[in-house]
Amino acid sequence: MDDDKKSRQQLLDEIKKLRQQIASNGAANGNFSDSREQYRLLVKNVRSDLAVFDYNGKILYVNEISATQFGLKPDQLIGRKISEFFPPELSERQLTNI
């Protein structure tokens, strides 16, 4: 299916599957480079908002679409905490979903 026609959930599911591939067998059987490249291309071409956080709420990656919602560029968000952008109750709820 063409990426333009996939729903956000379908794309997120694909990202999850690629992460699992990388973690379980990517490095062990030599497919790490292929999986990593697939993951990179998938993330780069997502046509909806996408952000990756660590378990402390630090922004590790954010695409252009997500950044524009805050009136910023991705590099202005990476490394900052989600608590800087949302009220405490909302950022706490978001952290429980990470």
Buried (B, 14 or more C-beta within 10 A) or exposed (E): EEEEEBEEEEBBEBBEBBEEBBEEEBEEEEBBEEBBEBBEEBBEEBEEBBBBBEEEBBBEEBBEBBBEEEEBEBEEBBEBBBBEBBEEEEBEEBBEEE
